[in-house]
């Protein structure tokens, strides 16, 4: 792959978080995510959403915040928006 790595991918690789996995529970269903999948979802998001995510990544990095906590939050939002049951 010769394409330039995204800001998100580079930051998470530098922090050695790309191999991490985590679970999100919603409506009694457990969804398993890994950081690689979350990066792919961010990279596929509309440009305006990517700008906001980049702002939060940068803020958390500057403040020594927990990027995994933020990725978990994004995964929860993704599950709520895409896997709601009737």
HTML snippet that shows the backbone in 3Dmol.js (N, CA, C, O; Angstrom):
<script src="https://3Dmol.org/build/3Dmol-min.js"></script>
<div id="view" style="width:600px;height:400px;position:relative"></div>
<script>
const pdb = `
ATOM      1  N   UNK A   1       0.844  -1.176   0.000  1.00  0.00           N
ATOM      2  CA  UNK A   1       0.000   0.000   0.000  1.00  0.00           C
ATOM      3  C   UNK A   1       0.891   1.241   0.000  1.00  0.00           C
ATOM      4  O   UNK A   1       1.629   1.480   0.956  1.00  0.00           O
ATOM      5  N   UNK A   2       0.822   2.010  -1.044  1.00  0.00           N
ATOM      6  CA  UNK A   2       1.659   3.189  -1.189  1.00  0.00           C
ATOM      7  C   UNK A   2       0.974   4.466  -0.729  1.00  0.00           C
ATOM      8  O   UNK A   2       1.610   5.516  -0.635  1.00  0.00           O
ATOM      9  N   UNK A   3      -0.304   4.381  -0.446  1.00  0.00           N
ATOM     10  CA  UNK A   3      -1.039   5.575  -0.024  1.00  0.00           C
ATOM     11  C   UNK A   3      -0.508   6.056   1.329  1.00  0.00           C
ATOM     12  O   UNK A   3      -0.071   5.267   2.166  1.00  0.00           O
ATOM     13  N   UNK A   4      -0.559   7.361   1.509  1.00  0.00           N
ATOM     14  CA  UNK A   4      -0.108   7.955   2.767  1.00  0.00           C
ATOM     15  C   UNK A   4      -1.014   7.502   3.907  1.00  0.00           C
ATOM     16  O   UNK A   4      -2.236   7.464   3.763  1.00  0.00           O
ATOM     17  N   UNK A   5      -0.406   7.162   5.037  1.00  0.00           N
ATOM     18  CA  UNK A   5      -1.186   6.747   6.199  1.00  0.00           C
ATOM     19  C   UNK A   5      -1.963   7.932   6.748  1.00  0.00           C
ATOM     20  O   UNK A   5      -1.507   9.074   6.710  1.00  0.00           O
ATOM     21  N   UNK A   6      -3.144   7.629   7.258  1.00  0.00           N
ATOM     22  CA  UNK A   6      -3.962   8.687   7.841  1.00  0.00           C
ATOM     23  C   UNK A   6      -3.373   9.136   9.182  1.00  0.00           C
ATOM     24  O   UNK A   6      -2.599   8.421   9.818  1.00  0.00           O
ATOM     25  N   UNK A   7      -3.760  10.318   9.575  1.00  0.00           N
ATOM     26  CA  UNK A   7      -3.372  10.877  10.875  1.00  0.00           C
ATOM     27  C   UNK A   7      -3.735   9.904  11.997  1.00  0.00           C
ATOM     28  O   UNK A   7      -2.935   9.662  12.901  1.00  0.00           O
ATOM     29  N   UNK A   8      -4.952   9.345  11.932  1.00  0.00           N
ATOM     30  CA  UNK A   8      -5.457   8.458  12.987  1.00  0.00           C
ATOM     31  C   UNK A   8      -4.608   7.201  13.075  1.00  0.00           C
ATOM     32  O   UNK A   8      -4.185   6.795  14.158  1.00  0.00           O
ATOM     33  N   UNK A   9      -4.364   6.590  11.921  1.00  0.00           N
ATOM     34  CA  UNK A   9      -3.579   5.353  11.860  1.00  0.00           C
ATOM     35  C   UNK A   9      -2.161   5.606  12.399  1.00  0.00           C
ATOM     36  O   UNK A   9      -1.645   4.821  13.194  1.00  0.00           O
ATOM     37  N   UNK A  10      -1.550   6.692  11.964  1.00  0.00           N
ATOM     38  CA  UNK A  10      -0.192   7.010  12.409  1.00  0.00           C
ATOM     39  C   UNK A  10      -0.144   7.207  13.921  1.00  0.00           C
ATOM     40  O   UNK A  10       0.735   6.664  14.590  1.00  0.00           O
ATOM     41  N   UNK A  11      -1.084   7.979  14.461  1.00  0.00           N
ATOM     42  CA  UNK A  11      -1.084   8.243  15.899  1.00  0.00           C
ATOM     43  C   UNK A  11      -1.277   6.955  16.697  1.00  0.00           C
ATOM     44  O   UNK A  11      -0.574   6.720  17.680  1.00  0.00           O
ATOM     45  N   UNK A  12      -2.223   6.125  16.279  1.00  0.00           N
ATOM     46  CA  UNK A  12      -2.502   4.904  17.026  1.00  0.00           C
ATOM     47  C   UNK A  12      -1.379   3.884  16.890  1.00  0.00           C
ATOM     48  O   UNK A  12      -1.128   3.117  17.819  1.00  0.00           O
ATOM     49  N   UNK A  13      -0.706   3.864  15.755  1.00  0.00           N
ATOM     50  CA  UNK A  13       0.468   2.997  15.607  1.00  0.00           C
ATOM     51  C   UNK A  13       1.591   3.471  16.521  1.00  0.00           C
ATOM     52  O   UNK A  13       2.241   2.658  17.178  1.00  0.00           O
ATOM     53  N   UNK A  14       1.823   4.777  16.567  1.00  0.00           N
ATOM     54  CA  UNK A  14       2.873   5.327  17.429  1.00  0.00           C
ATOM     55  C   UNK A  14       2.605   5.024  18.896  1.00  0.00           C
ATOM     56  O   UNK A  14       3.539   4.821  19.671  1.00  0.00           O
ATOM     57  N   UNK A  15       1.337   4.994  19.277  1.00  0.00           N
ATOM     58  CA  UNK A  15       0.972   4.710  20.664  1.00  0.00           C
ATOM     59  C   UNK A  15       0.815   3.213  20.921  1.00  0.00           C
ATOM     60  O   UNK A  15       0.449   2.797  22.020  1.00  0.00           O
ATOM     61  N   UNK A  16       1.096   2.405  19.890  1.00  0.00           N
ATOM     62  CA  UNK A  16       1.031   0.942  19.982  1.00  0.00           C
ATOM     63  C   UNK A  16      -0.352   0.461  20.424  1.00  0.00           C
ATOM     64  O   UNK A  16      -0.476  -0.416  21.280  1.00  0.00           O
ATOM     65  N   UNK A  17      -1.381   1.048  19.828  1.00  0.00           N
ATOM     66  CA  UNK A  17      -2.757   0.681  20.163  1.00  0.00           C
ATOM     67  C   UNK A  17      -3.459  -0.104  19.049  1.00  0.00           C
ATOM     68  O   UNK A  17      -4.572  -0.588  19.255  1.00  0.00           O
ATOM     69  N   UNK A  18      -2.840  -0.238  17.889  1.00  0.00           N
ATOM     70  CA  UNK A  18      -3.517  -0.852  16.747  1.00  0.00           C
ATOM     71  C   UNK A  18      -3.920  -2.301  16.989  1.00  0.00           C
ATOM     72  O   UNK A  18      -4.841  -2.790  16.334  1.00  0.00           O
ATOM     73  N   UNK A  19      -3.267  -2.995  17.899  1.00  0.00           N
ATOM     74  CA  UNK A  19      -3.576  -4.404  18.155  1.00  0.00           C
ATOM     75  C   UNK A  19      -4.671  -4.598  19.207  1.00  0.00           C
ATOM     76  O   UNK A  19      -5.091  -5.729  19.451  1.00  0.00           O
ATOM     77  N   UNK A  20      -5.126  -3.544  19.816  1.00  0.00           N
ATOM     78  CA  UNK A  20      -6.102  -3.641  20.911  1.00  0.00           C
ATOM     79  C   UNK A  20      -7.492  -4.014  20.403  1.00  0.00           C
ATOM     80  O   UNK A  20      -7.887  -3.648  19.296  1.00  0.00           O
ATOM     81  N   UNK A  21      -8.217  -4.746  21.232  1.00  0.00           N
ATOM     82  CA  UNK A  21      -9.615  -5.073  20.960  1.00  0.00           C
ATOM     83  C   UNK A  21     -10.443  -4.682  22.181  1.00  0.00           C
ATOM     84  O   UNK A  21      -9.921  -4.544  23.288  1.00  0.00           O
ATOM     85  N   UNK A  22     -11.743  -4.507  21.955  1.00  0.00           N
ATOM     86  CA  UNK A  22     -12.644  -4.169  23.052  1.00  0.00           C
ATOM     87  C   UNK A  22     -14.061  -4.565  22.670  1.00  0.00           C
ATOM     88  O   UNK A  22     -14.351  -4.831  21.504  1.00  0.00           O
ATOM     89  N   UNK A  23     -14.943  -4.602  23.668  1.00  0.00           N
ATOM     90  CA  UNK A  23     -16.327  -5.014  23.450  1.00  0.00           C
ATOM     91  C   UNK A  23     -17.282  -3.873  23.743  1.00  0.00           C
ATOM     92  O   UNK A  23     -17.040  -3.035  24.612  1.00  0.00           O
ATOM     93  N   UNK A  24     -18.374  -3.864  22.994  1.00  0.00           N
ATOM     94  CA  UNK A  24     -19.457  -2.912  23.209  1.00  0.00           C
ATOM     95  C   UNK A  24     -20.734  -3.725  23.325  1.00  0.00           C
ATOM     96  O   UNK A  24     -21.042  -4.536  22.452  1.00  0.00           O
ATOM     97  N   UNK A  25     -21.479  -3.507  24.407  1.00  0.00           N
ATOM     98  CA  UNK A  25     -22.753  -4.205  24.586  1.00  0.00           C
ATOM     99  C   UNK A  25     -23.894  -3.256  24.299  1.00  0.00           C
ATOM    100  O   UNK A  25     -23.899  -2.110  24.748  1.00  0.00           O
ATOM    101  N   UNK A  26     -24.864  -3.750  23.539  1.00  0.00           N
ATOM    102  CA  UNK A  26     -26.037  -2.954  23.199  1.00  0.00           C
ATOM    103  C   UNK A  26     -27.220  -3.897  23.038  1.00  0.00           C
ATOM    104  O   UNK A  26     -27.152  -4.856  22.269  1.00  0.00           O
ATOM    105  N   UNK A  27     -28.285  -3.634  23.745  1.00  0.00           N
ATOM    106  CA  UNK A  27     -29.495  -4.457  23.679  1.00  0.00           C
ATOM    107  C   UNK A  27     -29.198  -5.939  23.899  1.00  0.00           C
ATOM    108  O   UNK A  27     -29.772  -6.793  23.224  1.00  0.00           O
ATOM    109  N   UNK A  28     -28.315  -6.244  24.828  1.00  0.00           N
ATOM    110  CA  UNK A  28     -27.996  -7.626  25.158  1.00  0.00           C
ATOM    111  C   UNK A  28     -27.077  -8.326  24.172  1.00  0.00           C
ATOM    112  O   UNK A  28     -26.810  -9.519  24.317  1.00  0.00           O
ATOM    113  N   UNK A  29     -26.595  -7.610  23.183  1.00  0.00           N
ATOM    114  CA  UNK A  29     -25.694  -8.187  22.182  1.00  0.00           C
ATOM    115  C   UNK A  29     -24.305  -7.593  22.387  1.00  0.00           C
ATOM    116  O   UNK A  29     -24.154  -6.383  22.555  1.00  0.00           O
ATOM    117  N   UNK A  30     -23.298  -8.452  22.373  1.00  0.00           N
ATOM    118  CA  UNK A  30     -21.921  -8.000  22.506  1.00  0.00           C
ATOM    119  C   UNK A  30     -21.295  -7.866  21.126  1.00  0.00           C
ATOM    120  O   UNK A  30     -21.313  -8.807  20.333  1.00  0.00           O
ATOM    121  N   UNK A  31     -20.750  -6.708  20.850  1.00  0.00           N
ATOM    122  CA  UNK A  31     -20.059  -6.433  19.588  1.00  0.00           C
ATOM    123  C   UNK A  31     -18.572  -6.317  19.905  1.00  0.00           C
ATOM    124  O   UNK A  31     -18.180  -5.593  20.820  1.00  0.00           O
ATOM    125  N   UNK A  32     -17.755  -7.028  19.148  1.00  0.00           N
ATOM    126  CA  UNK A  32     -16.314  -6.996  19.366  1.00  0.00           C
ATOM    127  C   UNK A  32     -15.673  -6.144  18.278  1.00  0.00           C
ATOM    128  O   UNK A  32     -15.884  -6.366  17.086  1.00  0.00           O
ATOM    129  N   UNK A  33     -14.896  -5.178  18.710  1.00  0.00           N
ATOM    130  CA  UNK A  33     -14.206  -4.267  17.799  1.00  0.00           C
ATOM    131  C   UNK A  33     -12.708  -4.357  18.041  1.00  0.00           C
ATOM    132  O   UNK A  33     -12.258  -4.713  19.129  1.00  0.00           O
ATOM    133  N   UNK A  34     -11.954  -4.031  17.017  1.00  0.00           N
ATOM    134  CA  UNK A  34     -10.527  -3.804  17.213  1.00  0.00           C
ATOM    135  C   UNK A  34     -10.218  -2.403  16.701  1.00  0.00           C
ATOM    136  O   UNK A  34     -10.999  -1.814  15.954  1.00  0.00           O
ATOM    137  N   UNK A  35      -9.092  -1.893  17.105  1.00  0.00           N
ATOM    138  CA  UNK A  35      -8.729  -0.522  16.742  1.00  0.00           C
ATOM    139  C   UNK A  35      -8.596  -0.390  15.229  1.00  0.00           C
ATOM    140  O   UNK A  35      -8.967   0.639  14.663  1.00  0.00           O
ATOM    141  N   UNK A  36      -8.077  -1.410  14.578  1.00  0.00           N
ATOM    142  CA  UNK A  36      -7.944  -1.383  13.115  1.00  0.00           C
ATOM    143  C   UNK A  36      -9.298  -1.119  12.452  1.00  0.00           C
ATOM    144  O   UNK A  36      -9.387  -0.318  11.522  1.00  0.00           O
ATOM    145  N   UNK A  37     -10.344  -1.784  12.924  1.00  0.00           N
ATOM    146  CA  UNK A  37     -11.687  -1.580  12.366  1.00  0.00           C
ATOM    147  C   UNK A  37     -12.170  -0.159  12.626  1.00  0.00           C
ATOM    148  O   UNK A  37     -12.768   0.461  11.747  1.00  0.00           O
ATOM    149  N   UNK A  38     -11.918   0.359  13.820  1.00  0.00           N
ATOM    150  CA  UNK A  38     -12.346   1.714  14.131  1.00  0.00           C
ATOM    151  C   UNK A  38     -11.628   2.733  13.246  1.00  0.00           C
ATOM    152  O   UNK A  38     -12.235   3.709  12.805  1.00  0.00           O
ATOM    153  N   UNK A  39     -10.342   2.511  12.988  1.00  0.00           N
ATOM    154  CA  UNK A  39      -9.601   3.414  12.101  1.00  0.00           C
ATOM    155  C   UNK A  39     -10.207   3.371  10.705  1.00  0.00           C
ATOM    156  O   UNK A  39     -10.373   4.408  10.063  1.00  0.00           O
ATOM    157  N   UNK A  40     -10.534   2.174  10.238  1.00  0.00           N
ATOM    158  CA  UNK A  40     -11.146   2.048   8.909  1.00  0.00           C
ATOM    159  C   UNK A  40     -12.474   2.803   8.853  1.00  0.00           C
ATOM    160  O   UNK A  40     -12.761   3.475   7.862  1.00  0.00           O
ATOM    161  N   UNK A  41     -13.282   2.699   9.904  1.00  0.00           N
ATOM    162  CA  UNK A  41     -14.560   3.417   9.940  1.00  0.00           C
ATOM    163  C   UNK A  41     -14.342   4.931   9.947  1.00  0.00           C
ATOM    164  O   UNK A  41     -15.065   5.669   9.278  1.00  0.00           O
ATOM    165  N   UNK A  42     -13.363   5.380  10.691  1.00  0.00           N
ATOM    166  CA  UNK A  42     -13.060   6.817  10.727  1.00  0.00           C
ATOM    167  C   UNK A  42     -12.608   7.284   9.349  1.00  0.00           C
ATOM    168  O   UNK A  42     -13.037   8.334   8.871  1.00  0.00           O
ATOM    169  N   UNK A  43     -11.745   6.507   8.716  1.00  0.00           N
ATOM    170  CA  UNK A  43     -11.225   6.877   7.396  1.00  0.00           C
ATOM    171  C   UNK A  43     -12.318   6.899   6.325  1.00  0.00           C
ATOM    172  O   UNK A  43     -12.197   7.604   5.323  1.00  0.00           O
ATOM    173  N   UNK A  44     -13.386   6.124   6.541  1.00  0.00           N
ATOM    174  CA  UNK A  44     -14.510   6.082   5.596  1.00  0.00           C
ATOM    175  C   UNK A  44     -15.576   7.133   5.907  1.00  0.00           C
ATOM    176  O   UNK A  44     -16.480   7.357   5.102  1.00  0.00           O
ATOM    177  N   UNK A  45     -15.474   7.769   7.058  1.00  0.00           N
ATOM    178  CA  UNK A  45     -16.479   8.747   7.488  1.00  0.00           C
ATOM    179  C   UNK A  45     -16.411   9.995   6.609  1.00  0.00           C
ATOM    180  O   UNK A  45     -15.391  10.261   5.973  1.00  0.00           O
ATOM    181  N   UNK A  46     -17.512  10.763   6.577  1.00  0.00           N
ATOM    182  CA  UNK A  46     -17.492  12.035   5.842  1.00  0.00           C
ATOM    183  C   UNK A  46     -16.390  12.956   6.373  1.00  0.00           C
ATOM    184  O   UNK A  46     -16.002  12.875   7.539  1.00  0.00           O
ATOM    185  N   UNK A  47     -15.909  13.812   5.515  1.00  0.00           N
ATOM    186  CA  UNK A  47     -14.792  14.705   5.843  1.00  0.00           C
ATOM    187  C   UNK A  47     -15.059  15.531   7.103  1.00  0.00           C
ATOM    188  O   UNK A  47     -14.164  15.691   7.934  1.00  0.00           O
ATOM    189  N   UNK A  48     -16.277  16.055   7.255  1.00  0.00           N
ATOM    190  CA  UNK A  48     -16.575  16.888   8.432  1.00  0.00           C
ATOM    191  C   UNK A  48     -16.464  16.085   9.726  1.00  0.00           C
ATOM    192  O   UNK A  48     -16.043  16.624  10.749  1.00  0.00           O
ATOM    193  N   UNK A  49     -16.835  14.809   9.695  1.00  0.00           N
ATOM    194  CA  UNK A  49     -16.699  13.966  10.882  1.00  0.00           C
ATOM    195  C   UNK A  49     -15.231  13.661  11.155  1.00  0.00           C
ATOM    196  O   UNK A  49     -14.800  13.633  12.308  1.00  0.00           O
ATOM    197  N   UNK A  50     -14.468  13.433  10.095  1.00  0.00           N
ATOM    198  CA  UNK A  50     -13.036  13.175  10.261  1.00  0.00           C
ATOM    199  C   UNK A  50     -12.331  14.371  10.898  1.00  0.00           C
ATOM    200  O   UNK A  50     -11.428  14.203  11.717  1.00  0.00           O
ATOM    201  N   UNK A  51     -12.746  15.566  10.521  1.00  0.00           N
ATOM    202  CA  UNK A  51     -12.151  16.776  11.100  1.00  0.00           C
ATOM    203  C   UNK A  51     -12.402  16.811  12.602  1.00  0.00           C
ATOM    204  O   UNK A  51     -11.492  17.112  13.374  1.00  0.00           O
ATOM    205  N   UNK A  52     -13.624  16.506  13.022  1.00  0.00           N
ATOM    206  CA  UNK A  52     -13.957  16.514  14.453  1.00  0.00           C
ATOM    207  C   UNK A  52     -13.178  15.442  15.205  1.00  0.00           C
ATOM    208  O   UNK A  52     -12.664  15.691  16.295  1.00  0.00           O
ATOM    209  N   UNK A  53     -13.092  14.240  14.615  1.00  0.00           N
ATOM    210  CA  UNK A  53     -12.349  13.155  15.257  1.00  0.00           C
ATOM    211  C   UNK A  53     -10.876  13.549  15.395  1.00  0.00           C
ATOM    212  O   UNK A  53     -10.260  13.294  16.429  1.00  0.00           O
ATOM    213  N   UNK A  54     -10.323  14.159  14.373  1.00  0.00           N
ATOM    214  CA  UNK A  54      -8.925  14.598  14.428  1.00  0.00           C
ATOM    215  C   UNK A  54      -8.726  15.632  15.531  1.00  0.00           C
ATOM    216  O   UNK A  54      -7.717  15.600  16.236  1.00  0.00           O
ATOM    217  N   UNK A  55      -9.679  16.546  15.686  1.00  0.00           N
ATOM    218  CA  UNK A  55      -9.599  17.549  16.753  1.00  0.00           C
ATOM    219  C   UNK A  55      -9.574  16.880  18.124  1.00  0.00           C
ATOM    220  O   UNK A  55      -8.786  17.255  18.991  1.00  0.00           O
ATOM    221  N   UNK A  56     -10.438  15.891  18.313  1.00  0.00           N
ATOM    222  CA  UNK A  56     -10.492  15.199  19.605  1.00  0.00           C
ATOM    223  C   UNK A  56      -9.221  14.381  19.825  1.00  0.00           C
ATOM    224  O   UNK A  56      -8.664  14.393  20.923  1.00  0.00           O
ATOM    225  N   UNK A  57      -8.757  13.670  18.796  1.00  0.00           N
ATOM    226  CA  UNK A  57      -7.500  12.919  18.908  1.00  0.00           C
ATOM    227  C   UNK A  57      -6.370  13.860  19.342  1.00  0.00           C
ATOM    228  O   UNK A  57      -5.605  13.549  20.255  1.00  0.00           O
ATOM    229  N   UNK A  58      -6.281  14.999  18.681  1.00  0.00           N
ATOM    230  CA  UNK A  58      -5.210  15.959  18.979  1.00  0.00           C
ATOM    231  C   UNK A  58      -5.336  16.496  20.401  1.00  0.00           C
ATOM    232  O   UNK A  58      -4.342  16.607  21.118  1.00  0.00           O
ATOM    233  N   UNK A  59      -6.558  16.829  20.804  1.00  0.00           N
ATOM    234  CA  UNK A  59      -6.805  17.326  22.156  1.00  0.00           C
ATOM    235  C   UNK A  59      -6.401  16.277  23.196  1.00  0.00           C
ATOM    236  O   UNK A  59      -5.692  16.579  24.156  1.00  0.00           O
ATOM    237  N   UNK A  60      -6.865  15.040  22.988  1.00  0.00           N
ATOM    238  CA  UNK A  60      -6.546  13.972  23.937  1.00  0.00           C
ATOM    239  C   UNK A  60      -5.046  13.706  23.986  1.00  0.00           C
ATOM    240  O   UNK A  60      -4.486  13.481  25.059  1.00  0.00           O
ATOM    241  N   UNK A  61      -4.405  13.731  22.840  1.00  0.00           N
ATOM    242  CA  UNK A  61      -2.963  13.501  22.800  1.00  0.00           C
ATOM    243  C   UNK A  61      -2.235  14.593  23.578  1.00  0.00           C
ATOM    244  O   UNK A  61      -1.331  14.300  24.360  1.00  0.00           O
ATOM    245  N   UNK A  62      -2.622  15.838  23.369  1.00  0.00           N
ATOM    246  CA  UNK A  62      -1.988  16.962  24.057  1.00  0.00           C
ATOM    247  C   UNK A  62      -2.195  16.880  25.566  1.00  0.00           C
ATOM    248  O   UNK A  62      -1.299  17.220  26.339  1.00  0.00           O
ATOM    249  N   UNK A  63      -3.372  16.429  25.982  1.00  0.00           N
ATOM    250  CA  UNK A  63      -3.720  16.356  27.409  1.00  0.00           C
ATOM    251  C   UNK A  63      -3.405  14.993  28.026  1.00  0.00           C
ATOM    252  O   UNK A  63      -3.777  14.725  29.169  1.00  0.00           O
ATOM    253  N   UNK A  64      -2.717  14.131  27.265  1.00  0.00           N
ATOM    254  CA  UNK A  64      -2.426  12.765  27.720  1.00  0.00           C
ATOM    255  C   UNK A  64      -3.706  12.012  28.068  1.00  0.00           C
ATOM    256  O   UNK A  64      -3.750  11.244  29.030  1.00  0.00           O
ATOM    257  N   UNK A  65      -4.745  12.245  27.269  1.00  0.00           N
ATOM    258  CA  UNK A  65      -6.019  11.572  27.470  1.00  0.00           C
ATOM    259  C   UNK A  65      -5.986  10.139  26.960  1.00  0.00           C
ATOM    260  O   UNK A  65      -5.006   9.701  26.356  1.00  0.00           O
ATOM    261  N   UNK A  66      -7.058   9.427  27.211  1.00  0.00           N
ATOM    262  CA  UNK A  66      -7.166   8.011  26.865  1.00  0.00           C
ATOM    263  C   UNK A  66      -7.846   7.852  25.505  1.00  0.00           C
ATOM    264  O   UNK A  66      -9.067   7.967  25.400  1.00  0.00           O
ATOM    265  N   UNK A  67      -7.060   7.590  24.477  1.00  0.00           N
ATOM    266  CA  UNK A  67      -7.624   7.402  23.140  1.00  0.00           C
ATOM    267  C   UNK A  67      -8.500   6.155  23.071  1.00  0.00           C
ATOM    268  O   UNK A  67      -9.465   6.124  22.308  1.00  0.00           O
ATOM    269  N   UNK A  68      -8.182   5.130  23.852  1.00  0.00           N
ATOM    270  CA  UNK A  68      -9.007   3.918  23.841  1.00  0.00           C
ATOM    271  C   UNK A  68     -10.410   4.224  24.371  1.00  0.00           C
ATOM    272  O   UNK A  68     -11.393   3.680  23.869  1.00  0.00           O
ATOM    273  N   UNK A  69     -10.504   5.075  25.361  1.00  0.00           N
ATOM    274  CA  UNK A  69     -11.812   5.460  25.888  1.00  0.00           C
ATOM    275  C   UNK A  69     -12.626   6.153  24.797  1.00  0.00           C
ATOM    276  O   UNK A  69     -13.820   5.895  24.646  1.00  0.00           O
ATOM    277  N   UNK A  70     -11.977   7.027  24.044  1.00  0.00           N
ATOM    278  CA  UNK A  70     -12.661   7.730  22.952  1.00  0.00           C
ATOM    279  C   UNK A  70     -13.059   6.760  21.839  1.00  0.00           C
ATOM    280  O   UNK A  70     -14.161   6.863  21.301  1.00  0.00           O
ATOM    281  N   UNK A  71     -12.185   5.826  21.490  1.00  0.00           N
ATOM    282  CA  UNK A  71     -12.525   4.831  20.463  1.00  0.00           C
ATOM    283  C   UNK A  71     -13.693   3.960  20.913  1.00  0.00           C
ATOM    284  O   UNK A  71     -14.550   3.597  20.107  1.00  0.00           O
ATOM    285  N   UNK A  72     -13.726   3.627  22.194  1.00  0.00           N
ATOM    286  CA  UNK A  72     -14.853   2.854  22.734  1.00  0.00           C
ATOM    287  C   UNK A  72     -16.145   3.660  22.600  1.00  0.00           C
ATOM    288  O   UNK A  72     -17.181   3.118  22.214  1.00  0.00           O
ATOM    289  N   UNK A  73     -16.083   4.940  22.916  1.00  0.00           N
ATOM    290  CA  UNK A  73     -17.238   5.823  22.756  1.00  0.00           C
ATOM    291  C   UNK A  73     -17.704   5.849  21.299  1.00  0.00           C
ATOM    292  O   UNK A  73     -18.900   5.744  21.029  1.00  0.00           O
ATOM    293  N   UNK A  74     -16.759   5.990  20.358  1.00  0.00           N
ATOM    294  CA  UNK A  74     -17.119   5.996  18.934  1.00  0.00           C
ATOM    295  C   UNK A  74     -17.748   4.671  18.521  1.00  0.00           C
ATOM    296  O   UNK A  74     -18.698   4.650  17.740  1.00  0.00           O
ATOM    297  N   UNK A  75     -17.223   3.574  19.040  1.00  0.00           N
ATOM    298  CA  UNK A  75     -17.780   2.255  18.717  1.00  0.00           C
ATOM    299  C   UNK A  75     -19.202   2.130  19.264  1.00  0.00           C
ATOM    300  O   UNK A  75     -20.075   1.577  18.595  1.00  0.00           O
ATOM    301  N   UNK A  76     -19.438   2.635  20.468  1.00  0.00           N
ATOM    302  CA  UNK A  76     -20.790   2.618  21.031  1.00  0.00           C
ATOM    303  C   UNK A  76     -21.750   3.396  20.134  1.00  0.00           C
ATOM    304  O   UNK A  76     -22.862   2.941  19.869  1.00  0.00           O
ATOM    305  N   UNK A  77     -21.326   4.556  19.673  1.00  0.00           N
ATOM    306  CA  UNK A  77     -22.154   5.362  18.772  1.00  0.00           C
ATOM    307  C   UNK A  77     -22.419   4.611  17.473  1.00  0.00           C
ATOM    308  O   UNK A  77     -23.543   4.610  16.971  1.00  0.00           O
ATOM    309  N   UNK A  78     -21.397   3.979  16.936  1.00  0.00           N
ATOM    310  CA  UNK A  78     -21.536   3.213  15.696  1.00  0.00           C
ATOM    311  C   UNK A  78     -22.559   2.090  15.868  1.00  0.00           C
ATOM    312  O   UNK A  78     -23.414   1.888  15.005  1.00  0.00           O
ATOM    313  N   UNK A  79     -22.471   1.369  16.971  1.00  0.00           N
ATOM    314  CA  UNK A  79     -23.406   0.270  17.230  1.00  0.00           C
ATOM    315  C   UNK A  79     -24.821   0.811  17.378  1.00  0.00           C
ATOM    316  O   UNK A  79     -25.757   0.253  16.807  1.00  0.00           O
ATOM    317  N   UNK A  80     -24.990   1.885  18.133  1.00  0.00           N
ATOM    318  CA  UNK A  80     -26.331   2.453  18.321  1.00  0.00           C
ATOM    319  C   UNK A  80     -26.941   2.914  17.003  1.00  0.00           C
ATOM    320  O   UNK A  80     -28.148   2.785  16.799  1.00  0.00           O
ATOM    321  N   UNK A  81     -26.121   3.445  16.113  1.00  0.00           N
ATOM    322  CA  UNK A  81     -26.625   3.953  14.832  1.00  0.00           C
ATOM    323  C   UNK A  81     -26.862   2.852  13.799  1.00  0.00           C
ATOM    324  O   UNK A  81     -27.671   3.029  12.888  1.00  0.00           O
ATOM    325  N   UNK A  82     -26.173   1.721  13.927  1.00  0.00           N
ATOM    326  CA  UNK A  82     -26.218   0.707  12.880  1.00  0.00           C
ATOM    327  C   UNK A  82     -26.822  -0.628  13.281  1.00  0.00           C
ATOM    328  O   UNK A  82     -27.119  -1.449  12.413  1.00  0.00           O
ATOM    329  N   UNK A  83     -27.012  -0.868  14.571  1.00  0.00           N
ATOM    330  CA  UNK A  83     -27.501  -2.174  15.000  1.00  0.00           C
ATOM    331  C   UNK A  83     -28.694  -2.074  15.937  1.00  0.00           C
ATOM    332  O   UNK A  83     -28.895  -2.955  16.772  1.00  0.00           O
ATOM    333  N   UNK A  84     -29.474  -1.037  15.817  1.00  0.00           N
ATOM    334  CA  UNK A  84     -30.664  -0.904  16.654  1.00  0.00           C
ATOM    335  C   UNK A  84     -31.684  -1.976  16.287  1.00  0.00           C
ATOM    336  O   UNK A  84     -31.928  -2.248  15.111  1.00  0.00           O
ATOM    337  N   UNK A  85     -32.269  -2.574  17.307  1.00  0.00           N
ATOM    338  CA  UNK A  85     -33.325  -3.558  17.069  1.00  0.00           C
ATOM    339  C   UNK A  85     -34.673  -2.911  17.329  1.00  0.00           C
ATOM    340  O   UNK A  85     -34.793  -1.973  18.116  1.00  0.00           O
ATOM    341  N   UNK A  86     -35.666  -3.425  16.661  1.00  0.00           N
ATOM    342  CA  UNK A  86     -37.012  -2.848  16.777  1.00  0.00           C
ATOM    343  C   UNK A  86     -37.691  -3.242  18.055  1.00  0.00           C
ATOM    344  O   UNK A  86     -38.828  -2.837  18.300  1.00  0.00           O
TER     345      UNK A  86
END
`;
const viewer = $3Dmol.createViewer("view");
viewer.addModel(pdb, "pdb");
viewer.setStyle({}, {cartoon: {color: "spectrum"}});
viewer.zoomTo();
viewer.render();
</script>
